[in-house]
Amino acid sequence: MHYRVHRICTYLGLSAATQPQLVNLAYSLNALPSPEPGRPLVLKAAEYQLVRTLAAGGTIGMYARKQGLTRFQVNYLARKVQRTLDAATLPALVRRAWERQVLGPTQFAADMARMHAQQLAEPDLGRHVIVPLTSGYRLALPAQGFHHTRHLDVPDTVEARAAARFLSGRSGYFPLRITAPEYQGGPFRVSWGRQQAMSHTCSRDTALTGQQAVRHRPERGLSHGRSERLGASRDRSA
């Protein structure tokens, strides 16, 4: 095994590598077929950072020193994450992290990376919503605190309406708006939170009742930059 690891490191131009890192590199470089993405899993901050550290070539000891923890504490955390991901070993942990979209090239993995980069408090993390779309799962967070507005960018108006319907009526996801692409072929944006904090300026808004927000409506053209607000029933007077 050590000889094979050495040969792989030489091929990749690495001075050394860990087995979890080699698994991650094999998938990232298409040296091995990556696992088919399954139902995504949202990890807590410490769990997520440990998985990322192992996939990047770090060790339990390195993570312990960086976080100011004892090796015993990190070993306990690693066993907990292995149980969560149903992985018997650390290399298998990385494989399962790809399967559950903790790692990998999916939009959900990118959403989770952005979420943890914001260093949110645990109660805020608990209010996340996994949004199932035809193009793949997405991760949404409530608009609150310093983040007055949040959004998801999706491929087309059908996906945008599906995401808006799924988020409609949830605490922290009001009011909902759909903004057409600012350029040809660009993504549709589903936004929620304070309108004045939105990065997409809107030339014209259309208010919809809560019933209209949930019911599927036939597609209609939206000009570039135009947005459509999907309010709840309490916003009917708008």
C-alpha positions as CSV (number, residue, x, y, z in Angstrom):
1,M,0.0,0.0,0.0
2,H,2.7,2.5,0.9
3,Y,4.5,1.7,-2.4
4,R,1.3,2.4,-4.4
5,V,0.7,5.7,-2.5
6,H,4.3,6.7,-3.2
7,R,3.8,6.0,-6.9
8,I,0.6,8.0,-7.0
9,C,2.2,10.9,-5.2
10,T,5.1,10.9,-7.7
11,Y,2.6,10.9,-10.6
12,L,0.7,13.8,-9.2
13,G,3.8,15.7,-8.2
14,L,3.1,15.5,-4.5
15,S,5.8,15.1,-1.8
16,A,3.3,13.1,0.3
17,A,-0.4,12.4,0.6
18,T,-2.9,10.7,2.9
19,Q,-5.4,8.0,1.8
20,P,-8.4,10.3,2.2
21,Q,-6.7,12.9,0.1
22,L,-5.9,10.4,-2.6
23,V,-9.6,9.4,-2.8
24,N,-10.6,13.1,-3.2
25,L,-8.0,13.7,-5.8
26,A,-9.0,10.5,-7.7
27,Y,-12.6,11.8,-8.0
28,S,-11.6,15.4,-8.7
29,L,-9.2,14.5,-11.5
30,N,-11.5,11.8,-12.9
31,A,-8.9,9.1,-12.3
32,L,-11.8,7.2,-10.8
33,P,-15.5,7.6,-11.6
34,S,-17.0,9.8,-8.9
35,P,-20.0,8.5,-6.9
36,E,-23.5,9.3,-8.1
37,P,-24.8,12.2,-6.0
38,G,-27.5,11.1,-3.6
39,R,-29.7,12.7,-1.0
40,P,-27.6,15.6,0.3
41,L,-26.5,16.0,4.0
42,V,-25.8,19.2,5.9
43,L,-23.0,18.9,8.4
44,K,-22.3,21.1,11.4
45,A,-19.4,23.5,11.1
46,A,-16.9,21.4,13.0
47,E,-17.9,18.2,11.2
48,Y,-17.7,19.9,7.8
49,Q,-14.3,21.5,8.5
50,L,-12.9,18.1,9.6
51,V,-14.1,16.4,6.4
52,R,-12.6,19.2,4.3
53,T,-9.3,19.0,6.2
54,L,-9.0,15.2,5.6
55,A,-9.9,15.6,1.9
56,A,-7.2,18.2,1.5
57,G,-4.5,16.0,3.0
58,G,-4.7,17.1,6.6
59,T,-4.6,14.7,9.5
60,I,-6.4,14.3,12.8
61,G,-3.4,15.8,14.6
62,M,-3.2,18.8,12.3
63,Y,-6.9,19.5,12.7
64,A,-6.5,19.2,16.5
65,R,-3.7,21.7,16.6
66,K,-5.4,24.2,14.3
67,Q,-8.6,24.1,16.4
68,G,-6.9,24.0,19.8
69,L,-8.5,20.7,20.6
70,T,-7.0,17.5,22.0
71,R,-6.5,14.5,19.8
72,F,-9.1,12.6,21.8
73,Q,-11.7,15.3,21.1
74,V,-11.0,15.2,17.3
75,N,-11.0,11.4,17.3
76,Y,-14.4,11.5,18.9
77,L,-15.6,14.0,16.3
78,A,-14.2,11.9,13.5
79,R,-16.1,8.8,14.8
80,K,-19.2,10.8,15.0
81,V,-18.9,12.0,11.4
82,Q,-18.2,8.5,10.3
83,R,-21.4,7.3,11.9
84,T,-23.3,10.1,10.3
85,L,-22.0,9.3,6.9
86,D,-22.0,5.5,7.5
87,A,-18.2,5.2,6.7
88,A,-16.0,2.6,8.3
89,T,-12.7,4.3,7.5
90,L,-11.4,7.8,6.8
91,P,-11.0,7.1,3.0
92,A,-14.5,5.8,3.0
93,L,-15.6,9.0,4.8
94,V,-14.4,11.0,1.8
95,R,-16.2,8.7,-0.6
96,R,-19.4,9.1,1.3
97,A,-19.0,12.8,1.5
98,W,-19.0,12.9,-2.3
99,E,-22.1,10.7,-2.4
100,R,-23.9,13.0,0.1
101,Q,-22.8,16.2,-1.7
102,V,-20.7,17.4,1.2
103,L,-17.8,17.4,-1.3
104,G,-17.7,17.5,-5.0
105,P,-18.7,19.7,-7.9
106,T,-22.5,19.9,-7.3
107,Q,-24.3,23.2,-6.7
108,F,-25.4,21.9,-3.3
109,A,-21.8,21.4,-2.2
110,A,-21.0,24.9,-3.3
111,D,-24.0,26.2,-1.4
112,M,-22.8,24.5,1.8
113,A,-19.3,25.8,1.4
114,R,-20.6,29.3,1.2
115,M,-22.9,28.7,4.2
116,H,-20.0,27.6,6.4
117,A,-17.7,30.4,5.1
118,Q,-20.2,32.8,6.7
119,Q,-19.6,31.2,10.2
120,L,-23.2,31.2,11.1
121,A,-24.5,30.4,14.6
122,E,-25.8,26.8,15.0
123,P,-29.5,28.0,15.5
124,D,-29.3,29.7,12.1
125,L,-27.8,26.6,10.5
126,G,-30.8,24.6,11.8
127,R,-33.2,26.7,9.7
128,H,-31.7,25.7,6.4
129,V,-33.9,24.3,3.7
130,I,-32.8,21.6,1.2
131,V,-34.6,22.5,-2.0
132,P,-35.2,19.7,-4.5
133,L,-35.1,20.8,-8.1
134,T,-34.9,19.0,-11.4
135,S,-31.4,20.4,-11.9
136,G,-30.3,19.1,-8.5
137,Y,-30.6,19.9,-4.8
138,R,-29.9,23.4,-3.5
139,L,-29.4,24.7,0.0
140,A,-31.3,27.8,1.1
141,L,-30.8,29.9,4.3
142,P,-33.2,32.3,5.9
143,A,-32.8,36.1,5.5
144,Q,-32.0,37.5,8.9
145,G,-29.4,39.3,10.9
146,F,-26.7,40.8,8.8
147,H,-27.9,38.8,5.8
148,H,-31.1,40.8,5.0
149,T,-31.4,39.2,1.6
150,R,-30.5,35.8,0.3
151,H,-30.9,34.1,-3.1
152,L,-30.6,31.1,-5.2
153,D,-29.6,31.3,-8.9
154,V,-31.3,28.6,-11.0
155,P,-31.2,27.8,-14.7
156,D,-34.7,28.8,-15.9
157,T,-38.1,30.2,-14.9
158,V,-39.5,26.7,-14.3
159,E,-36.8,26.0,-11.7
160,A,-37.3,29.4,-10.2
161,R,-41.0,28.9,-9.7
162,A,-40.4,25.5,-8.3
163,A,-37.9,26.8,-5.7
164,A,-40.2,29.7,-4.8
165,R,-43.1,27.3,-4.3
166,F,-41.0,25.1,-2.0
167,L,-39.8,28.0,0.1
168,S,-43.2,29.8,0.2
169,G,-44.7,30.2,3.7
170,R,-41.5,29.3,5.6
171,S,-40.2,31.6,8.3
172,G,-37.2,33.7,7.1
173,Y,-38.1,33.2,3.5
174,F,-40.4,36.2,2.9
175,P,-41.0,38.1,0.6
176,L,-40.1,35.9,-2.3
177,R,-39.1,37.4,-5.7
178,I,-38.1,36.0,-9.0
179,T,-35.7,38.1,-11.1
180,A,-35.1,37.4,-14.8
181,P,-31.6,37.1,-16.1
182,E,-29.7,40.4,-16.6
183,Y,-28.1,39.0,-19.7
184,Q,-29.0,36.4,-22.4
185,G,-28.5,32.9,-21.1
186,G,-28.0,34.0,-17.5
187,P,-29.6,32.4,-14.4
188,F,-32.9,33.3,-12.9
189,R,-32.6,34.5,-9.3
190,V,-35.0,33.6,-6.5
191,S,-34.6,36.1,-3.7
192,W,-36.1,36.6,-0.3
193,G,-35.7,39.2,2.4
194,R,-35.7,43.0,2.3
195,Q,-36.2,44.4,-1.1
196,Q,-33.9,47.5,-0.6
197,A,-31.0,45.2,0.3
198,M,-31.2,43.2,-3.0
199,S,-28.3,43.3,-5.3
200,H,-30.5,42.9,-8.4
201,T,-32.3,46.2,-9.1
202,C,-35.7,45.7,-10.6
203,S,-37.4,47.9,-13.2
204,R,-40.9,46.6,-12.5
205,D,-42.4,44.4,-9.8
206,T,-45.6,42.3,-9.9
207,A,-47.1,41.4,-6.5
208,L,-48.8,38.0,-6.2
209,T,-50.9,36.6,-3.5
210,G,-49.9,33.6,-1.4
211,Q,-52.2,31.3,-3.4
212,Q,-50.6,32.5,-6.7
213,A,-47.2,31.9,-5.3
214,V,-47.8,28.3,-4.5
215,R,-49.9,27.4,-7.6
216,H,-48.1,26.6,-10.8
217,R,-48.7,29.2,-13.4
218,P,-47.9,29.0,-17.1
219,E,-44.6,30.5,-18.1
220,R,-44.6,34.0,-19.3
221,G,-41.8,36.1,-20.6
222,L,-39.8,38.3,-18.3
223,S,-37.6,41.0,-19.8
224,H,-34.0,41.1,-18.7
225,G,-33.7,42.5,-15.2
226,R,-37.5,42.3,-14.5
227,S,-38.6,40.7,-11.2
228,E,-41.7,39.2,-9.9
229,R,-42.6,39.2,-6.2
230,L,-44.2,36.2,-4.6
231,G,-45.7,37.6,-1.4
232,A,-47.6,35.7,1.3
233,S,-51.3,36.3,2.1
234,R,-50.4,39.0,4.6
235,D,-48.9,41.0,1.8
236,R,-52.1,41.3,-0.3
237,S,-52.4,44.9,0.5
238,A,-49.1,45.7,-1.2
